[in-house]
């Protein structure tokens, strides 16, 4: 499963669409006969059961993680990059 399917990887609606797309790629008829409300309820419950295990090595996180830092810390990605650049100078 791709990192986009991991809880918190995207905005909630985008996340549901990604999970649905992935599940439909496995079984195109999975949601056949299920209404939108019930389908969304099922997809939302799946987002709470996914677990993320991510490892990182090195001074610079991957682009997705940098993007998340920007969402929660003003100029977070830029600050991390500056920190990594400063560490390389010493």
PDB file as gemmi writes it, atoms N, CA and C in Angstrom:
CRYST1    1.000    1.000    1.000  90.00  90.00  90.00 P 1                      
ATOM      1  N   UNK A   1       0.841  -1.174   0.000  1.00  0.00           N  
ATOM      2  CA  UNK A   1       0.000   0.000   0.000  1.00  0.00           C  
ATOM      3  C   UNK A   1       0.884   1.234   0.000  1.00  0.00           C  
ATOM      4  N   UNK A   2       0.514   2.245  -0.725  1.00  0.00           N  
ATOM      5  CA  UNK A   2       1.343   3.435  -0.829  1.00  0.00           C  
ATOM      6  C   UNK A   2       1.212   4.300   0.410  1.00  0.00           C  
ATOM      7  N   UNK A   3       2.194   5.190   0.619  1.00  0.00           N  
ATOM      8  CA  UNK A   3       2.168   6.091   1.760  1.00  0.00           C  
ATOM      9  C   UNK A   3       0.938   6.989   1.748  1.00  0.00           C  
ATOM     10  N   UNK A   4       0.382   7.265   0.541  1.00  0.00           N  
ATOM     11  CA  UNK A   4      -0.802   8.108   0.468  1.00  0.00           C  
ATOM     12  C   UNK A   4      -1.988   7.491   1.175  1.00  0.00           C  
ATOM     13  N   UNK A   5      -1.953   6.185   1.345  1.00  0.00           N  
ATOM     14  CA  UNK A   5      -3.069   5.513   1.982  1.00  0.00           C  
ATOM     15  C   UNK A   5      -2.925   5.481   3.493  1.00  0.00           C  
ATOM     16  N   UNK A   6      -1.856   6.007   3.991  1.00  0.00           N  
ATOM     17  CA  UNK A   6      -1.623   6.004   5.410  1.00  0.00           C  
ATOM     18  C   UNK A   6      -2.362   7.173   6.044  1.00  0.00           C  
ATOM     19  N   UNK A   7      -2.937   6.940   7.210  1.00  0.00           N  
ATOM     20  CA  UNK A   7      -3.713   7.977   7.890  1.00  0.00           C  
ATOM     21  C   UNK A   7      -2.876   9.227   8.069  1.00  0.00           C  
ATOM     22  N   UNK A   8      -3.448  10.346   7.706  1.00  0.00           N  
ATOM     23  CA  UNK A   8      -2.752  11.610   7.840  1.00  0.00           C  
ATOM     24  C   UNK A   8      -1.929  11.983   6.625  1.00  0.00           C  
ATOM     25  N   UNK A   9      -1.832  11.085   5.643  1.00  0.00           N  
ATOM     26  CA  UNK A   9      -1.026  11.362   4.477  1.00  0.00           C  
ATOM     27  C   UNK A   9      -1.622  12.419   3.595  1.00  0.00           C  
ATOM     28  N   UNK A  10      -2.916  12.532   3.570  1.00  0.00           N  
ATOM     29  CA  UNK A  10      -3.615  13.495   2.728  1.00  0.00           C  
ATOM     30  C   UNK A  10      -4.707  14.186   3.524  1.00  0.00           C  
ATOM     31  N   UNK A  11      -5.384  15.105   2.872  1.00  0.00           N  
ATOM     32  CA  UNK A  11      -6.577  15.669   3.455  1.00  0.00           C  
ATOM     33  C   UNK A  11      -7.609  14.552   3.541  1.00  0.00           C  
ATOM     34  N   UNK A  12      -8.537  14.624   4.492  1.00  0.00           N  
ATOM     35  CA  UNK A  12      -9.475  13.509   4.711  1.00  0.00           C  
ATOM     36  C   UNK A  12     -10.215  13.019   3.467  1.00  0.00           C  
ATOM     37  N   UNK A  13     -10.756  13.910   2.650  1.00  0.00           N  
ATOM     38  CA  UNK A  13     -11.500  13.473   1.469  1.00  0.00           C  
ATOM     39  C   UNK A  13     -10.585  12.840   0.428  1.00  0.00           C  
ATOM     40  N   UNK A  14      -9.402  13.396   0.254  1.00  0.00           N  
ATOM     41  CA  UNK A  14      -8.431  12.816  -0.677  1.00  0.00           C  
ATOM     42  C   UNK A  14      -8.016  11.430  -0.199  1.00  0.00           C  
ATOM     43  N   UNK A  15      -7.851  11.312   1.094  1.00  0.00           N  
ATOM     44  CA  UNK A  15      -7.456  10.034   1.687  1.00  0.00           C  
ATOM     45  C   UNK A  15      -8.505   8.966   1.411  1.00  0.00           C  
ATOM     46  N   UNK A  16      -9.776   9.317   1.588  1.00  0.00           N  
ATOM     47  CA  UNK A  16     -10.857   8.356   1.319  1.00  0.00           C  
ATOM     48  C   UNK A  16     -10.857   7.934  -0.144  1.00  0.00           C  
ATOM     49  N   UNK A  17     -10.652   8.889  -1.045  1.00  0.00           N  
ATOM     50  CA  UNK A  17     -10.624   8.568  -2.475  1.00  0.00           C  
ATOM     51  C   UNK A  17      -9.467   7.628  -2.805  1.00  0.00           C  
ATOM     52  N   UNK A  18      -8.301   7.864  -2.177  1.00  0.00           N  
ATOM     53  CA  UNK A  18      -7.140   7.011  -2.422  1.00  0.00           C  
ATOM     54  C   UNK A  18      -7.383   5.592  -1.917  1.00  0.00           C  
ATOM     55  N   UNK A  19      -7.977   5.477  -0.748  1.00  0.00           N  
ATOM     56  CA  UNK A  19      -8.270   4.151  -0.190  1.00  0.00           C  
ATOM     57  C   UNK A  19      -9.281   3.431  -1.075  1.00  0.00           C  
ATOM     58  N   UNK A  20     -10.321   4.147  -1.488  1.00  0.00           N  
ATOM     59  CA  UNK A  20     -11.329   3.539  -2.367  1.00  0.00           C  
ATOM     60  C   UNK A  20     -10.691   3.087  -3.677  1.00  0.00           C  
ATOM     61  N   UNK A  21      -9.852   3.927  -4.253  1.00  0.00           N  
ATOM     62  CA  UNK A  21      -9.183   3.589  -5.513  1.00  0.00           C  
ATOM     63  C   UNK A  21      -8.343   2.325  -5.349  1.00  0.00           C  
ATOM     64  N   UNK A  22      -7.608   2.257  -4.254  1.00  0.00           N  
ATOM     65  CA  UNK A  22      -6.770   1.088  -4.001  1.00  0.00           C  
ATOM     66  C   UNK A  22      -7.630  -0.173  -3.838  1.00  0.00           C  
ATOM     67  N   UNK A  23      -8.687  -0.065  -3.040  1.00  0.00           N  
ATOM     68  CA  UNK A  23      -9.552  -1.233  -2.827  1.00  0.00           C  
ATOM     69  C   UNK A  23     -10.230  -1.672  -4.120  1.00  0.00           C  
ATOM     70  N   UNK A  24     -10.653  -0.712  -4.935  1.00  0.00           N  
ATOM     71  CA  UNK A  24     -11.292  -1.058  -6.214  1.00  0.00           C  
ATOM     72  C   UNK A  24     -10.295  -1.687  -7.191  1.00  0.00           C  
ATOM     73  N   UNK A  25      -9.006  -1.338  -7.052  1.00  0.00           N  
ATOM     74  CA  UNK A  25      -8.012  -1.971  -7.918  1.00  0.00           C  
ATOM     75  C   UNK A  25      -7.855  -3.451  -7.561  1.00  0.00           C  
ATOM     76  N   UNK A  26      -8.123  -3.790  -6.322  1.00  0.00           N  
ATOM     77  CA  UNK A  26      -8.068  -5.180  -5.878  1.00  0.00           C  
ATOM     78  C   UNK A  26      -9.349  -5.918  -6.255  1.00  0.00           C  
ATOM     79  N   UNK A  27     -10.490  -5.238  -6.029  1.00  0.00           N  
ATOM     80  CA  UNK A  27     -11.790  -5.838  -6.323  1.00  0.00           C  
ATOM     81  C   UNK A  27     -12.726  -4.752  -6.853  1.00  0.00           C  
ATOM     82  N   UNK A  28     -12.851  -4.622  -8.171  1.00  0.00           N  
ATOM     83  CA  UNK A  28     -13.675  -3.564  -8.760  1.00  0.00           C  
ATOM     84  C   UNK A  28     -15.143  -3.593  -8.322  1.00  0.00           C  
ATOM     85  N   UNK A  29     -15.635  -4.723  -7.880  1.00  0.00           N  
ATOM     86  CA  UNK A  29     -17.047  -4.835  -7.499  1.00  0.00           C  
ATOM     87  C   UNK A  29     -17.261  -4.731  -5.984  1.00  0.00           C  
ATOM     88  N   UNK A  30     -16.232  -4.361  -5.260  1.00  0.00           N  
ATOM     89  CA  UNK A  30     -16.266  -4.370  -3.801  1.00  0.00           C  
ATOM     90  C   UNK A  30     -17.441  -3.583  -3.216  1.00  0.00           C  
ATOM     91  N   UNK A  31     -17.704  -2.401  -3.750  1.00  0.00           N  
ATOM     92  CA  UNK A  31     -18.755  -1.548  -3.188  1.00  0.00           C  
ATOM     93  C   UNK A  31     -20.070  -1.639  -3.951  1.00  0.00           C  
ATOM     94  N   UNK A  32     -20.182  -2.639  -4.795  1.00  0.00           N  
ATOM     95  CA  UNK A  32     -21.404  -2.818  -5.568  1.00  0.00           C  
ATOM     96  C   UNK A  32     -22.592  -3.023  -4.619  1.00  0.00           C  
ATOM     97  N   UNK A  33     -23.638  -2.238  -4.818  1.00  0.00           N  
ATOM     98  CA  UNK A  33     -24.848  -2.364  -4.008  1.00  0.00           C  
ATOM     99  C   UNK A  33     -24.770  -1.657  -2.662  1.00  0.00           C  
ATOM    100  N   UNK A  34     -23.671  -0.967  -2.399  1.00  0.00           N  
ATOM    101  CA  UNK A  34     -23.517  -0.239  -1.140  1.00  0.00           C  
ATOM    102  C   UNK A  34     -23.688   1.244  -1.431  1.00  0.00           C  
ATOM    103  N   UNK A  35     -24.541   1.905  -0.665  1.00  0.00           N  
ATOM    104  CA  UNK A  35     -24.786   3.329  -0.859  1.00  0.00           C  
ATOM    105  C   UNK A  35     -23.581   4.168  -0.475  1.00  0.00           C  
ATOM    106  N   UNK A  36     -23.560   5.416  -0.969  1.00  0.00           N  
ATOM    107  CA  UNK A  36     -22.437   6.319  -0.721  1.00  0.00           C  
ATOM    108  C   UNK A  36     -22.203   6.541   0.765  1.00  0.00           C  
ATOM    109  N   UNK A  37     -23.262   6.737   1.523  1.00  0.00           N  
ATOM    110  CA  UNK A  37     -23.111   7.006   2.958  1.00  0.00           C  
ATOM    111  C   UNK A  37     -22.442   5.823   3.663  1.00  0.00           C  
ATOM    112  N   UNK A  38     -22.906   4.621   3.381  1.00  0.00           N  
ATOM    113  CA  UNK A  38     -22.332   3.426   3.999  1.00  0.00           C  
ATOM    114  C   UNK A  38     -20.903   3.204   3.517  1.00  0.00           C  
ATOM    115  N   UNK A  39     -20.669   3.422   2.224  1.00  0.00           N  
ATOM    116  CA  UNK A  39     -19.326   3.262   1.661  1.00  0.00           C  
ATOM    117  C   UNK A  39     -18.354   4.218   2.345  1.00  0.00           C  
ATOM    118  N   UNK A  40     -18.749   5.488   2.506  1.00  0.00           N  
ATOM    119  CA  UNK A  40     -17.887   6.465   3.172  1.00  0.00           C  
ATOM    120  C   UNK A  40     -17.632   6.072   4.628  1.00  0.00           C  
ATOM    121  N   UNK A  41     -18.632   5.530   5.285  1.00  0.00           N  
ATOM    122  CA  UNK A  41     -18.478   5.069   6.667  1.00  0.00           C  
ATOM    123  C   UNK A  41     -17.445   3.936   6.740  1.00  0.00           C  
ATOM    124  N   UNK A  42     -17.529   3.020   5.797  1.00  0.00           N  
ATOM    125  CA  UNK A  42     -16.571   1.905   5.740  1.00  0.00           C  
ATOM    126  C   UNK A  42     -15.168   2.442   5.488  1.00  0.00           C  
ATOM    127  N   UNK A  43     -15.034   3.348   4.514  1.00  0.00           N  
ATOM    128  CA  UNK A  43     -13.723   3.909   4.186  1.00  0.00           C  
ATOM    129  C   UNK A  43     -13.136   4.678   5.368  1.00  0.00           C  
ATOM    130  N   UNK A  44     -13.968   5.439   6.076  1.00  0.00           N  
ATOM    131  CA  UNK A  44     -13.481   6.178   7.247  1.00  0.00           C  
ATOM    132  C   UNK A  44     -13.001   5.229   8.335  1.00  0.00           C  
ATOM    133  N   UNK A  45     -13.697   4.121   8.513  1.00  0.00           N  
ATOM    134  CA  UNK A  45     -13.262   3.176   9.545  1.00  0.00           C  
ATOM    135  C   UNK A  45     -11.934   2.540   9.156  1.00  0.00           C  
ATOM    136  N   UNK A  46     -11.696   2.362   7.864  1.00  0.00           N  
ATOM    137  CA  UNK A  46     -10.425   1.799   7.405  1.00  0.00           C  
ATOM    138  C   UNK A  46      -9.282   2.756   7.707  1.00  0.00           C  
ATOM    139  N   UNK A  47      -9.514   4.055   7.559  1.00  0.00           N  
ATOM    140  CA  UNK A  47      -8.433   5.013   7.798  1.00  0.00           C  
ATOM    141  C   UNK A  47      -7.935   4.943   9.235  1.00  0.00           C  
ATOM    142  N   UNK A  48      -8.785   4.530  10.153  1.00  0.00           N  
ATOM    143  CA  UNK A  48      -8.368   4.453  11.545  1.00  0.00           C  
ATOM    144  C   UNK A  48      -7.656   3.152  11.868  1.00  0.00           C  
ATOM    145  N   UNK A  49      -7.687   2.196  10.963  1.00  0.00           N  
ATOM    146  CA  UNK A  49      -7.032   0.924  11.228  1.00  0.00           C  
ATOM    147  C   UNK A  49      -5.688   0.783  10.516  1.00  0.00           C  
ATOM    148  N   UNK A  50      -5.385   1.692   9.608  1.00  0.00           N  
ATOM    149  CA  UNK A  50      -4.101   1.644   8.916  1.00  0.00           C  
ATOM    150  C   UNK A  50      -2.985   2.103   9.850  1.00  0.00           C  
ATOM    151  N   UNK A  51      -1.867   1.462   9.758  1.00  0.00           N  
ATOM    152  CA  UNK A  51      -0.723   1.795  10.596  1.00  0.00           C  
ATOM    153  C   UNK A  51       0.434   2.191   9.693  1.00  0.00           C  
ATOM    154  N   UNK A  52       1.145   3.195  10.108  1.00  0.00           N  
ATOM    155  CA  UNK A  52       2.280   3.657   9.317  1.00  0.00           C  
ATOM    156  C   UNK A  52       3.570   3.272  10.022  1.00  0.00           C  
ATOM    157  N   UNK A  53       4.432   2.653   9.259  1.00  0.00           N  
ATOM    158  CA  UNK A  53       5.781   2.415   9.733  1.00  0.00           C  
ATOM    159  C   UNK A  53       6.702   3.023   8.704  1.00  0.00           C  
ATOM    160  N   UNK A  54       7.435   4.021   9.120  1.00  0.00           N  
ATOM    161  CA  UNK A  54       8.282   4.749   8.197  1.00  0.00           C  
ATOM    162  C   UNK A  54       9.649   4.928   8.844  1.00  0.00           C  
ATOM    163  N   UNK A  55      10.671   4.631   8.103  1.00  0.00           N  
ATOM    164  CA  UNK A  55      12.010   4.843   8.613  1.00  0.00           C  
ATOM    165  C   UNK A  55      12.695   5.920   7.790  1.00  0.00           C  
ATOM    166  N   UNK A  56      13.656   6.536   8.403  1.00  0.00           N  
ATOM    167  CA  UNK A  56      14.356   7.626   7.740  1.00  0.00           C  
ATOM    168  C   UNK A  56      15.805   7.601   8.179  1.00  0.00           C  
ATOM    169  N   UNK A  57      16.687   7.847   7.245  1.00  0.00           N  
ATOM    170  CA  UNK A  57      18.104   7.931   7.549  1.00  0.00           C  
ATOM    171  C   UNK A  57      18.671   9.135   6.817  1.00  0.00           C  
ATOM    172  N   UNK A  58      19.356   9.966   7.532  1.00  0.00           N  
ATOM    173  CA  UNK A  58      19.957  11.141   6.914  1.00  0.00           C  
ATOM    174  C   UNK A  58      19.363  12.411   7.463  1.00  0.00           C  
ATOM    175  N   UNK A  59      19.944  13.539   7.091  1.00  0.00           N  
ATOM    176  CA  UNK A  59      19.513  14.822   7.660  1.00  0.00           C  
ATOM    177  C   UNK A  59      18.236  15.393   7.044  1.00  0.00           C  
ATOM    178  N   UNK A  60      17.858  14.905   5.867  1.00  0.00           N  
ATOM    179  CA  UNK A  60      16.705  15.499   5.175  1.00  0.00           C  
ATOM    180  C   UNK A  60      15.583  14.472   5.049  1.00  0.00           C  
ATOM    181  N   UNK A  61      14.399  14.794   5.581  1.00  0.00           N  
ATOM    182  CA  UNK A  61      13.252  13.891   5.416  1.00  0.00           C  
ATOM    183  C   UNK A  61      12.782  13.844   3.960  1.00  0.00           C  
ATOM    184  N   UNK A  62      11.963  12.853   3.647  1.00  0.00           N  
ATOM    185  CA  UNK A  62      11.405  12.752   2.303  1.00  0.00           C  
ATOM    186  C   UNK A  62      10.464  13.933   2.040  1.00  0.00           C  
ATOM    187  N   UNK A  63      10.168  14.225   0.767  1.00  0.00           N  
ATOM    188  CA  UNK A  63       9.331  15.376   0.417  1.00  0.00           C  
ATOM    189  C   UNK A  63       7.959  15.377   1.094  1.00  0.00           C  
ATOM    190  N   UNK A  64       7.345  14.217   1.218  1.00  0.00           N  
ATOM    191  CA  UNK A  64       6.027  14.159   1.860  1.00  0.00           C  
ATOM    192  C   UNK A  64       6.104  14.608   3.315  1.00  0.00           C  
ATOM    193  N   UNK A  65       7.116  14.153   4.026  1.00  0.00           N  
ATOM    194  CA  UNK A  65       7.284  14.538   5.424  1.00  0.00           C  
ATOM    195  C   UNK A  65       7.573  16.031   5.527  1.00  0.00           C  
ATOM    196  N   UNK A  66       8.416  16.551   4.637  1.00  0.00           N  
ATOM    197  CA  UNK A  66       8.682  17.991   4.632  1.00  0.00           C  
ATOM    198  C   UNK A  66       7.397  18.787   4.423  1.00  0.00           C  
ATOM    199  N   UNK A  67       6.556  18.298   3.534  1.00  0.00           N  
ATOM    200  CA  UNK A  67       5.277  18.962   3.283  1.00  0.00           C  
ATOM    201  C   UNK A  67       4.413  18.987   4.543  1.00  0.00           C  
ATOM    202  N   UNK A  68       4.415  17.895   5.280  1.00  0.00           N  
ATOM    203  CA  UNK A  68       3.640  17.836   6.527  1.00  0.00           C  
ATOM    204  C   UNK A  68       4.187  18.829   7.554  1.00  0.00           C  
ATOM    205  N   UNK A  69       5.505  18.953   7.622  1.00  0.00           N  
ATOM    206  CA  UNK A  69       6.087  19.935   8.542  1.00  0.00           C  
ATOM    207  C   UNK A  69       5.623  21.341   8.177  1.00  0.00           C  
ATOM    208  N   UNK A  70       5.545  21.636   6.892  1.00  0.00           N  
ATOM    209  CA  UNK A  70       5.064  22.959   6.459  1.00  0.00           C  
ATOM    210  C   UNK A  70       3.634  23.221   6.901  1.00  0.00           C  
ATOM    211  N   UNK A  71       2.836  22.174   6.991  1.00  0.00           N  
ATOM    212  CA  UNK A  71       1.440  22.342   7.400  1.00  0.00           C  
ATOM    213  C   UNK A  71       1.305  22.644   8.883  1.00  0.00           C  
ATOM    214  N   UNK A  72       2.226  22.154   9.696  1.00  0.00           N  
ATOM    215  CA  UNK A  72       2.079  22.323  11.140  1.00  0.00           C  
ATOM    216  C   UNK A  72       3.055  23.329  11.754  1.00  0.00           C  
ATOM    217  N   UNK A  73       4.123  23.644  11.046  1.00  0.00           N  
ATOM    218  CA  UNK A  73       5.117  24.606  11.527  1.00  0.00           C  
ATOM    219  C   UNK A  73       5.353  25.636  10.425  1.00  0.00           C  
ATOM    220  N   UNK A  74       5.196  26.930  10.729  1.00  0.00           N  
ATOM    221  CA  UNK A  74       5.456  27.939   9.704  1.00  0.00           C  
ATOM    222  C   UNK A  74       6.876  27.783   9.139  1.00  0.00           C  
ATOM    223  N   UNK A  75       6.977  27.663   7.818  1.00  0.00           N  
ATOM    224  CA  UNK A  75       8.264  27.483   7.131  1.00  0.00           C  
ATOM    225  C   UNK A  75       9.024  26.256   7.634  1.00  0.00           C  
ATOM    226  N   UNK A  76       8.302  25.243   8.073  1.00  0.00           N  
ATOM    227  CA  UNK A  76       8.922  24.054   8.642  1.00  0.00           C  
ATOM    228  C   UNK A  76       9.924  23.391   7.717  1.00  0.00           C  
ATOM    229  N   UNK A  77       9.571  23.192   6.469  1.00  0.00           N  
ATOM    230  CA  UNK A  77      10.472  22.533   5.518  1.00  0.00           C  
ATOM    231  C   UNK A  77      11.725  23.372   5.303  1.00  0.00           C  
ATOM    232  N   UNK A  78      11.542  24.666   5.149  1.00  0.00           N  
ATOM    233  CA  UNK A  78      12.688  25.555   4.945  1.00  0.00           C  
ATOM    234  C   UNK A  78      13.623  25.523   6.151  1.00  0.00           C  
ATOM    235  N   UNK A  79      13.051  25.493   7.346  1.00  0.00           N  
ATOM    236  CA  UNK A  79      13.862  25.456   8.562  1.00  0.00           C  
ATOM    237  C   UNK A  79      14.641  24.142   8.663  1.00  0.00           C  
ATOM    238  N   UNK A  80      14.017  23.041   8.277  1.00  0.00           N  
ATOM    239  CA  UNK A  80      14.706  21.755   8.298  1.00  0.00           C  
ATOM    240  C   UNK A  80      15.849  21.741   7.287  1.00  0.00           C  
ATOM    241  N   UNK A  81      15.585  22.261   6.098  1.00  0.00           N  
ATOM    242  CA  UNK A  81      16.635  22.308   5.075  1.00  0.00           C  
ATOM    243  C   UNK A  81      17.808  23.179   5.549  1.00  0.00           C  
ATOM    244  N   UNK A  82      17.507  24.316   6.156  1.00  0.00           N  
ATOM    245  CA  UNK A  82      18.570  25.194   6.660  1.00  0.00           C  
ATOM    246  C   UNK A  82      19.373  24.477   7.745  1.00  0.00           C  
ATOM    247  N   UNK A  83      18.696  23.749   8.610  1.00  0.00           N  
ATOM    248  CA  UNK A  83      19.378  23.008   9.660  1.00  0.00           C  
ATOM    249  C   UNK A  83      20.323  21.963   9.046  1.00  0.00           C  
ATOM    250  N   UNK A  84      19.848  21.236   8.043  1.00  0.00           N  
ATOM    251  CA  UNK A  84      20.678  20.226   7.382  1.00  0.00           C  
ATOM    252  C   UNK A  84      21.880  20.873   6.697  1.00  0.00           C  
ATOM    253  N   UNK A  85      21.651  21.995   6.039  1.00  0.00           N  
ATOM    254  CA  UNK A  85      22.758  22.709   5.377  1.00  0.00           C  
ATOM    255  C   UNK A  85      23.783  23.183   6.389  1.00  0.00           C  
ATOM    256  N   UNK A  86      23.325  23.688   7.528  1.00  0.00           N  
ATOM    257  CA  UNK A  86      24.247  24.145   8.568  1.00  0.00           C  
ATOM    258  C   UNK A  86      25.043  22.986   9.148  1.00  0.00           C  
ATOM    259  N   UNK A  87      24.437  21.846   9.301  1.00  0.00           N  
ATOM    260  CA  UNK A  87      25.137  20.682   9.819  1.00  0.00           C  
ATOM    261  C   UNK A  87      26.213  20.226   8.855  1.00  0.00           C  
ATOM    262  N   UNK A  88      25.979  20.358   7.570  1.00  0.00           N  
ATOM    263  CA  UNK A  88      26.962  19.935   6.574  1.00  0.00           C  
ATOM    264  C   UNK A  88      28.190  20.857   6.554  1.00  0.00           C  
ATOM    265  N   UNK A  89      27.998  22.108   6.976  1.00  0.00           N  
ATOM    266  CA  UNK A  89      29.102  23.062   6.988  1.00  0.00           C  
ATOM    267  C   UNK A  89      30.116  22.757   8.077  1.00  0.00           C  
ATOM    268  N   UNK A  90      29.673  22.130   9.151  1.00  0.00           N  
ATOM    269  CA  UNK A  90      30.569  21.859  10.283  1.00  0.00           C  
ATOM    270  C   UNK A  90      31.216  20.521  10.198  1.00  0.00           C  
TER     271      UNK A  90                                                      
END                                                                             
